[in-house]
């Protein structure tokens, strides 16, 4: 937990899931810079006189708030008509926890996802620039019709996150755009909506067919919403696992954990129509992609699609096979914390005799974690770059 001090008060904030050993903050200098700007505090973004506070008495929308810091502070400040839009289940849970810590009810904010219909009118739009340029593009397309000439549009991000391509999206889809001076390695993006802009429809979702060398996935159609991992083409790690996909029979319960566009679970469903397949990801965009991919291939197996914190909500000892290509980044941080959480959840969810199959870069050393957790781990396949590991729950 760490404290964010603002001119409107100080707030104890945390990431989700909360881990006292985690030294990463639940807010950044970019969040703090934006809040100072809204309060009319500090220097003008262009280096002139201090700006006037931004009126927050209309419909205020916060997009991409990574751990709910912006949403929590604005709600506590008394912003009445406040909507958060997020692609992250974990960010949503962090927001709920931080609202409660600030003494606010969950309904103090309208919590929506990137898959929900956006508000019909937006008077203040605040955008925490995401890592994915595609996700930013898609969201600006979706939100632009709700903007009007007097809408205040402010983006924020660290200097390393804001590129010419980022500004070009704001300029092309919303209106004339400029950036602020840098403060503590953060910048603001200031955009004036132009109601006459006609940027056209969003290019997302995108579709592609899996190549002939994709093993069990050869020829499958994929549907990819903006922001998911490898939305333009099949990543080589998943391709390698598809080439060595384990077989199932009967009513086996298979989980595609961290499903992305769902190609692993869909391939398993096509190979065994009697199976039951659960697609799980913390990204709402990924879950929507997985469902669309599954439907596009007319798979006959029973399927469930859920946004969740790994397998924490999965009944214990209920799964026969978990397929996993874990991420090793959390926003800008390189970490194996997500993979470890996935592995622990998989062990709890697997039945005795159930198997976890993991693909990862050889240098990540997942075999050490898996052997410690499961008591066993074997190499199912390997090449120069990747290794596929198989761990079995013994009891």
Buried (B, 14 or more C-beta within 10 A) or exposed (E): EBEBEBEBEEBEBBBBBEEEEBEBBBBBBBBBBBBBBBBEBEBEBEEEEEBEEBEBEBBBBBBBBBBBBBBBBBBBBEBEBBBBBBBBBBBBBBBBBBBEBBEBEEEBBBBBBBEEEBBEBBBBBBBBBBBBBBBBBBBBBBBBEBBEEEBBBBBBBBBEBBEEEBBEBBBBBBBEBBBBEBBEEBBBBBBBBBEEBEBEEBEBBBEBBBEEEBBBBBEBBBBBBBBBBBBEEBBEBBBBBBBBBBEBEEEBBBBBBBBBBBBBBBBBBBBBEEBBBBBBBBBBBBBBBBBBBBBBBEBEBBBEBBBBBBBEEBEEEBBBBBBBBBBBEBBEEEBBBBBBBBBBBBBBBBBEEBBBBBBBEBEBEBBEBBBEBBEEBEEBBBEEEBBBBBBBBEE
